[in-house]
Amino acid sequence: MTAQKLDGLAAAAAIKAELRTRVDVLRERGVVPGLGTLLVGDDPASRSYVSGKHRDCAEVGVESIRVDLPATASREDVLAAVRDLNAAPEVTGYIVQLPLPGGIDENEILEAIDPDKDADGLHPTNLGRLVLGVAGELTSPLPCTPAGIVELLRRNDVALAGTHVTVIGRGLTVGRPLGLLLTRKGIDATVTLTHSRTPDIAAEVRRADIVVAAVGVPHLVKPEWIKPGAAVVDVGVTRVGTTESGKAKLSGDVDPAVAEVAGWLSPNPGGVGPMTRALLVSNVVQSAERA
Ligand SMILES: Nc1nc2c(c(=O)[nH]1)N[C@@H](CN(C=O)c1ccc(C(=O)N[C@@H](CCC(=O)O)C(=O)O)cc1)CN2
């Protein structure tokens, strides 16, 4: 068996084409959506992700405003940049790229974002709405990677209702909000959320219909862990060196041999990353539509 590909590049392209039409309608009404990004420091991966977000905006006709601060920026500098983005009329939604350099309290910065401009769905008010079960299309943004994973599965006709999903990783941007999203009424999966102190992650993965690996450990998930036919979503990425041409060599959390056992497998890169970016643009367009 070779797993079917959960092609994030193709699904993201389809979403962006749909968004382009909605942006055209907004522009005819005189509404111009604008995404702001705040990047602190010079982490090459974060820089590449932020550049991708600006490229996606340009593709769908969303304006984008980029604020970059040096790695030496203080807590006060970051808070001042957040206040400026809260006040900027051309910024209808924005993100603070994570992780922030050591010493800056991410929670404090996320709390300083105006929840109505929170394009990432990571402000406590918006995470609270996710817990309440009211975040989504008509109310407030969903975190981009969890929403991207659900959309990737949906667009590939992978059923979620009644399935058992094992998530590896309890981080703020993926595991924790994904557990909340998947267990909502209407999605109706049963979730096991595993982490570094889970005694036997392999056993939890073995009973899953769908596995989501978001931990950042290269090739952690082995073929013998996978129930035959399961869907496997590879989120974590680690830079494991550079190619001869100087490009970063990336490794996902899933051993490529899993393709011989799984029913579906997302490539990494080319799976969840482009979906995260597409759902970010979707959040910006939705908030402009609501406004
Ligand atoms: N403020 C946020 N910070 C971070 C988030 C987030 O959702 N909001 N998630 C991750 C990183 N992330 C989003 O910013 C992200 C990760 C990967 C990609 C992506 O397009 N990956 C490509 C490969 C890109 C490359 O070659 O470097 C792929 O998978 O094909 C986009 C966004 C942590 N921070």
The ligand as an SDF file (V2000), in Angstrom:
LIG
                    3D

 34 36  0  0  0  0  0  0  0  0999 V2000
    2.1030   33.6210   14.9930 N   0  0  0  0  0  0  0  0  0  0  0  0
    2.3020   32.3480   14.6420 C   0  0  0  0  0  0  0  0  0  0  0  0
    3.5120   31.8080   14.7770 N   0  0  0  0  0  0  0  0  0  0  0  0
    3.6940   30.5190   14.4210 C   0  0  0  0  0  0  0  0  0  0  0  0
    2.6310   29.7420   13.8850 C   0  0  0  0  0  0  0  0  0  0  0  0
    1.3640   30.3460   13.7660 C   0  0  0  0  0  0  0  0  0  0  0  0
    0.3740   29.7200   13.3190 O   0  0  0  0  0  0  0  0  0  0  0  0
    1.2440   31.6580   14.1470 N   0  0  0  0  0  0  0  0  0  0  0  0
    2.8530   28.4490   13.4330 N   0  0  0  0  0  0  0  0  0  0  0  0
    4.2230   27.9890   13.2490 C   0  0  0  0  0  0  0  0  0  0  0  0
    4.9020   28.3540   11.9700 C   0  0  0  0  0  0  0  0  0  0  0  0
    4.0830   28.7300   10.8260 N   0  0  0  0  0  0  0  0  0  0  0  0
    3.2860   29.8170   10.9060 C   0  0  0  0  0  0  0  0  0  0  0  0
    3.7340   30.8990   11.1340 O   0  0  0  0  0  0  0  0  0  0  0  0
    4.3380   28.1820    9.5310 C   0  0  0  0  0  0  0  0  0  0  0  0
    5.0260   27.0140    9.3610 C   0  0  0  0  0  0  0  0  0  0  0  0
    5.3130   26.5240    8.0760 C   0  0  0  0  0  0  0  0  0  0  0  0
    4.9150   27.2290    6.9700 C   0  0  0  0  0  0  0  0  0  0  0  0
    5.2240   26.7810    5.5930 C   0  0  0  0  0  0  0  0  0  0  0  0
    4.7580   27.3840    4.6640 O   0  0  0  0  0  0  0  0  0  0  0  0
    6.0340   25.7460    5.4170 N   0  0  0  0  0  0  0  0  0  0  0  0
    6.4120   25.2830    4.1070 C   0  0  0  0  0  0  0  0  0  0  0  0
    7.9330   25.1700    4.0520 C   0  0  0  0  0  0  0  0  0  0  0  0
    8.5650   26.5140    4.2050 C   0  0  0  0  0  0  0  0  0  0  0  0
   10.0870   26.4630    4.2420 C   0  0  0  0  0  0  0  0  0  0  0  0
   10.6760   25.9530    3.3070 O   0  0  0  0  0  0  0  0  0  0  0  0
   10.6650   26.9840    5.1880 O   0  0  0  0  0  0  0  0  0  0  0  0
    5.7920   23.9080    3.8660 C   0  0  0  0  0  0  0  0  0  0  0  0
    5.4640   23.2170    4.8490 O   0  0  0  0  0  0  0  0  0  0  0  0
    5.6470   23.5400    2.6980 O   0  0  0  0  0  0  0  0  0  0  0  0
    4.2160   28.3960    7.1340 C   0  0  0  0  0  0  0  0  0  0  0  0
    3.9320   28.8760    8.3820 C   0  0  0  0  0  0  0  0  0  0  0  0
    5.1000   28.5470   14.3660 C   0  0  0  0  0  0  0  0  0  0  0  0
    4.9170   29.9460   14.5400 N   0  0  0  0  0  0  0  0  0  0  0  0
  1  2  1  0
  2  3  2  0
  2  8  1  0
  3  4  1  0
  4  5  2  0
  4 34  1  0
  5  6  1  0
  5  9  1  0
  6  7  2  0
  6  8  1  0
  9 10  1  0
 10 11  1  0
 10 33  1  0
 11 12  1  0
 12 13  1  0
 12 15  1  0
 13 14  2  0
 15 16  1  0
 15 32  2  0
 16 17  2  0
 17 18  1  0
 18 19  1  0
 18 31  2  0
 19 20  2  0
 19 21  1  0
 21 22  1  0
 22 23  1  0
 22 28  1  0
 23 24  1  0
 24 25  1  0
 25 26  2  0
 25 27  1  0
 28 29  2  0
 28 30  1  0
 31 32  1  0
 33 34  1  0
M  END
$$$$
